Amino acid sequence: MDFTIPPQLQDLQQRVRHFIAEEVIPLEPLETDDGLPADKLSDLRAKARQARLFAPQLPTEYGGLGLGTMAMCLIFEEAGHCPLGPLALHCAAPDEGNMHLLLHAATPEQRKKYLEPLARGEIRSCFAMTEPAPGAGSDPTMLQTRAERRGDQWVLNGRKWFTSGAQGAAFAIVAAVTDPAVPAKHGTTLFLVDAGTPGYEIVRPIPTMSAGGPGGHCEVTLTDCAVPGSQILGGLGNGFKLMQLRLGPARLTHCMRWLGAAVRSQETATEYASQRTAFGKKLAEHQAMQWMLADSVIDIHASRLMVLEAAWKLEQGSEARQETSMCKVFVAEAVSRVIDRAIQICGAKGISRDLILERFYRDVRAFRIYDGPSEVHRMVIARRIISGERSS
Ligand SMILES: Cc1cc2nc3c(=O)[nH]c(=O)nc-3n(C[C@H](O)[C@H](O)[C@H](O)COP(=O)(O)OP(=O)(O)OC[C@H]3O[C@@H](n4cnc5c(N)ncnc54)[C@H](O)[C@@H]3O)c2cc1C
């Protein structure tokens, strides 16, 4: 087993690190919780394009760098040092996961209409699965949104919420039940719904403690919202399979970006502890501080290795479901611990908005809930072990 990073990738990693340090971090403190005003984001992306760092995860024919999943781990981690980093490089959720899905499931016509402008960063997108009770949340088989065939059209009715980025998105990928007579796993379909389609309405952005990117986390209704059959994404009844195709790698890319936030938090804490004095010596000389720094670097190192191993399995063609679930649980919790310790080490300054830590702290809380709460991943991990599907 060889852990050496190929020289070309080391070079790219350094260039991303430099870009984030020189062009992105200086934009802090961030003006808004939702990212940057559109004109400033567009300037930043132009710089990323110029530096040949834009959309690194996309194939070259879509303007990207064609990176594999393991290479993405290193680059997304660098981007994650600032909440704006993934947006600047166009590898932020939910567009990044939606582009991945479109690449694998869209027809040539759908690629032209949706993927191409999305890849160029000209439009935004959102993904609408979650529903308020009694609909789908942790348990996607509880999906209530229905799509009924009427002639050449499908008519959607339902209520979604926490649809990230919905405000201002050009289209939504909506999960709906198309055949209630069969189990949801086989009776669910994904639809591409253009914003502005009659019956598609954004009720409100739901105020949350976590910032997210542009477009908020929205409540959305579909009322007799009719779309042609050509708006089905990836075939009738394939919704669950495709959601897995989207969510598996998306869980991992969230872990990669959050690792960057953890590394930055640790660096911030180390710097503070090395400079600040209390009780006759530097904070960094107090054993309690040293143990926190050590525990955090252990959390970061273990997280990085888990993510890289799961990425390697995905690159080998495995679905790596157990590995991505284990990563999701461990990294979400480990990164939360690292950010929490960093705030403790920085004292009152850690709570202040002079540092990025308070923003990371607010944002990271949701990571233990979205893309499957920790409890649900623990449940499925254990089920695979108990059923004998996995021995470890
Ligand atoms: C910031 C943010 C962004 C999001 N963006 C999107 C998006 O873009 N698109 C989208 O479709 N959804 C999105 N979501 C929704 C997210 O996917 C759901 O929150 C998640 O699937 C959990 O569903 P729920 O919130 O309905 O929790 P519920 O299903 O109501 O569960 C509540 C809690 O119950 C516990 N629980 C559930 N099942 C079990 C179990 N089997 N055993 C033990 N405990 C259990 C867990 O602790 C869970 O947190 C987002 C959520 C957040 C917070």
The ligand as an SDF file (V2000), in Angstrom:
LIG
                    3D

 53 58  0  0  0  0  0  0  0  0999 V2000
  -29.1200   22.1150    6.4570 C   0  0  0  0  0  0  0  0  0  0  0  0
  -29.9480   21.0370    5.8380 C   0  0  0  0  0  0  0  0  0  0  0  0
  -29.9990   20.9300    4.4500 C   0  0  0  0  0  0  0  0  0  0  0  0
  -30.7950   19.9600    3.8510 C   0  0  0  0  0  0  0  0  0  0  0  0
  -30.8900   19.9050    2.4800 N   0  0  0  0  0  0  0  0  0  0  0  0
  -31.7260   19.0180    1.8870 C   0  0  0  0  0  0  0  0  0  0  0  0
  -31.9340   19.0330    0.4700 C   0  0  0  0  0  0  0  0  0  0  0  0
  -31.3330   19.8110   -0.2540 O   0  0  0  0  0  0  0  0  0  0  0  0
  -32.8300   18.1630   -0.0580 N   0  0  0  0  0  0  0  0  0  0  0  0
  -33.5190   17.2770    0.6930 C   0  0  0  0  0  0  0  0  0  0  0  0
  -34.3040   16.5080    0.1560 O   0  0  0  0  0  0  0  0  0  0  0  0
  -33.3480   17.2450    2.0590 N   0  0  0  0  0  0  0  0  0  0  0  0
  -32.4960   18.1000    2.6600 C   0  0  0  0  0  0  0  0  0  0  0  0
  -32.3250   18.1130    4.0260 N   0  0  0  0  0  0  0  0  0  0  0  0
  -33.1200   17.2030    4.8260 C   0  0  0  0  0  0  0  0  0  0  0  0
  -32.3280   16.0260    5.3660 C   0  0  0  0  0  0  0  0  0  0  0  0
  -32.0120   15.1360    4.3550 O   0  0  0  0  0  0  0  0  0  0  0  0
  -33.2060   15.3960    6.4690 C   0  0  0  0  0  0  0  0  0  0  0  0
  -33.1810   16.3190    7.5520 O   0  0  0  0  0  0  0  0  0  0  0  0
  -32.7320   14.0390    6.9400 C   0  0  0  0  0  0  0  0  0  0  0  0
  -32.9370   13.0720    5.9470 O   0  0  0  0  0  0  0  0  0  0  0  0
  -33.4840   13.6060    8.2030 C   0  0  0  0  0  0  0  0  0  0  0  0
  -34.8550   13.7120    8.0210 O   0  0  0  0  0  0  0  0  0  0  0  0
  -35.7580   14.5480    9.0610 P   0  0  0  0  0  0  0  0  0  0  0  0
  -35.1200   15.8510    9.2930 O   0  0  0  0  0  0  0  0  0  0  0  0
  -37.1460   14.5330    8.5480 O   0  0  0  0  0  0  0  0  0  0  0  0
  -35.6690   13.7380   10.4120 O   0  0  0  0  0  0  0  0  0  0  0  0
  -36.7450   12.7470   11.0270 P   0  0  0  0  0  0  0  0  0  0  0  0
  -37.0130   11.6400   10.0470 O   0  0  0  0  0  0  0  0  0  0  0  0
  -37.8910   13.5070   11.5350 O   0  0  0  0  0  0  0  0  0  0  0  0
  -35.9120   12.1410   12.2390 O   0  0  0  0  0  0  0  0  0  0  0  0
  -35.6130   12.9290   13.4020 C   0  0  0  0  0  0  0  0  0  0  0  0
  -34.5140   12.2660   14.1960 C   0  0  0  0  0  0  0  0  0  0  0  0
  -34.9470   10.9740   14.5710 O   0  0  0  0  0  0  0  0  0  0  0  0
  -33.8310   10.1210   14.7200 C   0  0  0  0  0  0  0  0  0  0  0  0
  -34.0530    8.8730   13.9700 N   0  0  0  0  0  0  0  0  0  0  0  0
  -34.6060    8.7190   12.7560 C   0  0  0  0  0  0  0  0  0  0  0  0
  -34.6170    7.4220   12.3930 N   0  0  0  0  0  0  0  0  0  0  0  0
  -34.0610    6.7390   13.4180 C   0  0  0  0  0  0  0  0  0  0  0  0
  -33.7780    5.3680   13.6570 C   0  0  0  0  0  0  0  0  0  0  0  0
  -34.0430    4.4310   12.7500 N   0  0  0  0  0  0  0  0  0  0  0  0
  -33.2060    5.0290   14.8370 N   0  0  0  0  0  0  0  0  0  0  0  0
  -32.9150    5.9640   15.7610 C   0  0  0  0  0  0  0  0  0  0  0  0
  -33.1510    7.2730   15.5850 N   0  0  0  0  0  0  0  0  0  0  0  0
  -33.7050    7.6560   14.4290 C   0  0  0  0  0  0  0  0  0  0  0  0
  -32.6010   10.8810   14.2060 C   0  0  0  0  0  0  0  0  0  0  0  0
  -31.8910   11.3850   15.3200 O   0  0  0  0  0  0  0  0  0  0  0  0
  -33.2230   12.0320   13.4380 C   0  0  0  0  0  0  0  0  0  0  0  0
  -32.3780   13.1690   13.4330 O   0  0  0  0  0  0  0  0  0  0  0  0
  -31.5260   19.0580    4.6560 C   0  0  0  0  0  0  0  0  0  0  0  0
  -31.4420   19.1600    6.0470 C   0  0  0  0  0  0  0  0  0  0  0  0
  -30.6670   20.1360    6.6460 C   0  0  0  0  0  0  0  0  0  0  0  0
  -30.6350   20.2160    8.1170 C   0  0  0  0  0  0  0  0  0  0  0  0
  1  2  1  0
  2  3  1  0
  2 52  2  0
  3  4  2  0
  4  5  1  0
  4 50  1  0
  5  6  2  0
  6  7  1  0
  6 13  1  0
  7  8  2  0
  7  9  1  0
  9 10  1  0
 10 11  2  0
 10 12  1  0
 12 13  2  0
 13 14  1  0
 14 15  1  0
 14 50  1  0
 15 16  1  0
 16 17  1  0
 16 18  1  0
 18 19  1  0
 18 20  1  0
 20 21  1  0
 20 22  1  0
 22 23  1  0
 23 24  1  0
 24 25  2  0
 24 26  1  0
 24 27  1  0
 27 28  1  0
 28 29  2  0
 28 30  1  0
 28 31  1  0
 31 32  1  0
 32 33  1  0
 33 34  1  0
 33 48  1  0
 34 35  1  0
 35 36  1  0
 35 46  1  0
 36 37  1  0
 36 45  1  0
 37 38  2  0
 38 39  1  0
 39 40  1  0
 39 45  2  0
 40 41  1  0
 40 42  2  0
 42 43  1  0
 43 44  2  0
 44 45  1  0
 46 47  1  0
 46 48  1  0
 48 49  1  0
 50 51  2  0
 51 52  1  0
 52 53  1  0
M  END
$$$$
